[in-house]
Amino acid sequence: MRKILLIVCFFVFCISVSTSQSDFRILFYNVENLFDTVDDPEKNDDEFLPDGTMNWQPWKYWEKLRNISRVITAVGEMYSPAIVGLCEIENDSVIFDLTRRSPLRAQGYEYVVTNSPDERGIDVALLYQRHQFKLLEKNEYEIVFRNKSTRPTRNLLHAAGQVISGDTLDVFVCHWPSRSGGQRESEPARIDAAVLLRNKVDSLFAIREKANIVIMGDFNDHPNDKSLFQTLKARSLNYHRSDKELYNMFFHRVKEKNFGTYFFQGRWEVLDQFIVSGNLLSEGNSVYIKGNEAHVFKPDFLLEEDSKFGIKRPYRTHLGPRYIGGFSDHLPVYMDLKIGEGR
């Protein structure tokens, strides 16, 4: 009897430890041109139609959805990431198919999607597990450019939700203007995006006593570029810590050899990033980043050999107009929050 009691006590202890503080995995992934095969007459999606230059057939589309499902499941390590930010998705229809009609349907994701003025119809989305993230509000913000000739781009997505500790988590999903035309020439557009995002962040700092802010996205700039470092004011983790500052989880890794999320002209670039409020970097809080670390997900199945540069690069869906059946030209990034009673 005493032995049985000890066993019961041991299991109660294990359960209390596991439930007092849990991992909350966050994933961001640029999925590279997730278009459906239906023409949107109001958008320039012609190349991704069955008779378009990319020869985008229904079977390719469904294979693409299966590939994305495989990546999300693999990042979750048999558990669903609590929230998933996605960019380069065409509309809410492709997210419906992903979450309801692909193998990912078993994960039970809910979602929110922007409705952006982007000429190609490109949007961003957030998938979330309702039992881990109770959606409180969702907003999207259009980026207005100082240069009126700049093409419209993807809206910023902001979702506020309650996590199991009762804390509010504010999540932004971003896909900033591309470097088309050159980095310097296109930089003012990304600075405009950074100005808007910084204004929204400052508003949260003003109304939240302890702001838990996670910004994720493809910023088309590196952590030390002007838009992120000077305008958004996202600092290195080595910078002095303050609850009212932003910190880039990859800033200190920019100069590492072979580190990055996107491979361009023979070198890795750090375009996909997490930026967080200082409150999330303190282990004394009820919500904080595990190990103060974020990671690039880089398994072999997401890579292919690049014979020209003698290195492995992302295994993408297309190489020019040629379909090669891979996943994306970007690698996903993820990090874990610890959520519980704090220490």
Secondary structure as the mmCIF struct_conf table of DSSP 4:
data_model
#
loop_
_struct_conf.conf_type_id
_struct_conf.id
_struct_conf.beg_label_comp_id
_struct_conf.beg_label_asym_id
_struct_conf.beg_label_seq_id
_struct_conf.end_label_comp_id
_struct_conf.end_label_asym_id
_struct_conf.end_label_seq_id
HELX_RH_AL_P HELX_RH_AL_P1 ARG A 2 SER A 20
STRN STRN1 GLN A 21 LEU A 34
BEND BEND1 THR A 37 VAL A 38
TURN_TY1_P TURN_TY1_P1 PRO A 41 GLU A 42
BEND BEND2 LYS A 43 LYS A 43
HELX_RH_3T_P HELX_RH_3T_P1 ASP A 46 PHE A 48
BEND BEND3 LEU A 49 LEU A 49
TURN_TY1_P TURN_TY1_P2 PRO A 50 ASP A 51
BEND BEND4 GLY A 52 GLY A 52
TURN_TY1_P TURN_TY1_P3 THR A 53 MET A 54
HELX_RH_AL_P HELX_RH_AL_P2 PRO A 58 GLY A 76
TURN_TY1_P TURN_TY1_P4 GLU A 77 MET A 78
BEND BEND5 TYR A 79 TYR A 79
BEND BEND6 ALA A 82 ALA A 82
STRN STRN2 ILE A 83 ILE A 89
HELX_RH_AL_P HELX_RH_AL_P3 ASP A 92 ARG A 100
BEND BEND7 ARG A 101 SER A 102
HELX_RH_3T_P HELX_RH_3T_P2 PRO A 103 GLN A 107
STRN STRN3 GLU A 110 VAL A 113
TURN_TY1_P TURN_TY1_P5 GLU A 119 ARG A 120
STRN STRN4 ASP A 123 TYR A 128
TURN_TY1_P TURN_TY1_P6 ARG A 130 GLN A 132
STRN STRN5 LYS A 134 TYR A 141
HELX_LH_PP_P HELX_LH_PP_P1 GLU A 142 PHE A 145
BEND BEND8 ARG A 146 ASN A 147
TURN_TY1_P TURN_TY1_P7 LYS A 148 SER A 149
BEND BEND9 THR A 150 THR A 150
HELX_LH_PP_P HELX_LH_PP_P2 ARG A 151 PRO A 152
HELX_LH_PP_P HELX_LH_PP_P3 ARG A 154 ASN A 155
STRN STRN6 LEU A 156 GLN A 162
TURN_TY1_P TURN_TY1_P8 ILE A 164 SER A 165
BEND BEND10 GLY A 166 GLY A 166
STRN STRN7 THR A 168 HIS A 175
TURN_TY1_P TURN_TY1_P9 SER A 180 GLY A 181
HELX_RH_AL_P HELX_RH_AL_P4 GLN A 183 ILE A 207
BEND BEND11 GLU A 209 LYS A 210
STRN STRN8 ILE A 213 ASP A 218
BEND BEND12 ASN A 220 ASP A 221
TURN_TY1_P TURN_TY1_P10 PRO A 223 ASN A 224
BEND BEND13 ASP A 225 ASP A 225
HELX_RH_AL_P HELX_RH_AL_P5 LYS A 226 LYS A 226
HELX_RH_PI_P HELX_RH_PI_P1 SER A 227 THR A 231
BEND BEND14 LEU A 232 LEU A 232
STRN STRN9 ALA A 234 ARG A 235
TURN_TY1_P TURN_TY1_P11 LEU A 237 ASN A 238
BEND BEND15 TYR A 239 TYR A 239
HELX_LH_PP_P HELX_LH_PP_P4 HIS A 240 ARG A 241
TURN_TY1_P TURN_TY1_P12 ASP A 243 LYS A 244
BEND BEND16 GLU A 245 GLU A 245
STRN STRN10 LEU A 246 ASN A 248
TURN_TY1_P TURN_TY1_P13 MET A 249 PHE A 250
HELX_RH_3T_P HELX_RH_3T_P3 PHE A 251 ARG A 253
TURN_TY1_P TURN_TY1_P14 VAL A 254 LYS A 255
BEND BEND17 GLU A 256 GLU A 256
TURN_TY1_P TURN_TY1_P15 LYS A 257 ASN A 258
BEND BEND18 THR A 261 THR A 261
STRN STRN11 TYR A 262 PHE A 264
TURN_TY1_P TURN_TY1_P16 GLN A 265 GLY A 266
STRN STRN12 ARG A 267 GLU A 269
STRN STRN13 ASP A 272 SER A 277
HELX_RH_3T_P HELX_RH_3T_P4 GLY A 278 LEU A 281
TURN_TY1_P TURN_TY1_P17 GLU A 283 GLY A 284
BEND BEND19 ASN A 285 SER A 286
STRN STRN14 VAL A 287 VAL A 296
HELX_RH_3T_P HELX_RH_3T_P5 ASP A 300 LEU A 302
STRN STRN15 LEU A 303 ASP A 306
TURN_TY1_P TURN_TY1_P18 SER A 307 GLY A 310
STRN STRN16 ILE A 311 PRO A 314
BEND BEND20 THR A 317 THR A 317
STRN STRN17 HIS A 318 LEU A 319
TURN_TY1_P TURN_TY1_P19 GLY A 320 PRO A 321
STRN STRN18 ARG A 322 TYR A 323
BEND BEND21 PHE A 327 PHE A 327
BEND BEND22 ASP A 329 ASP A 329
STRN STRN19 HIS A 330 HIS A 330
STRN STRN20 VAL A 333 GLY A 340
BEND BEND23 GLU A 341 GLU A 341
#
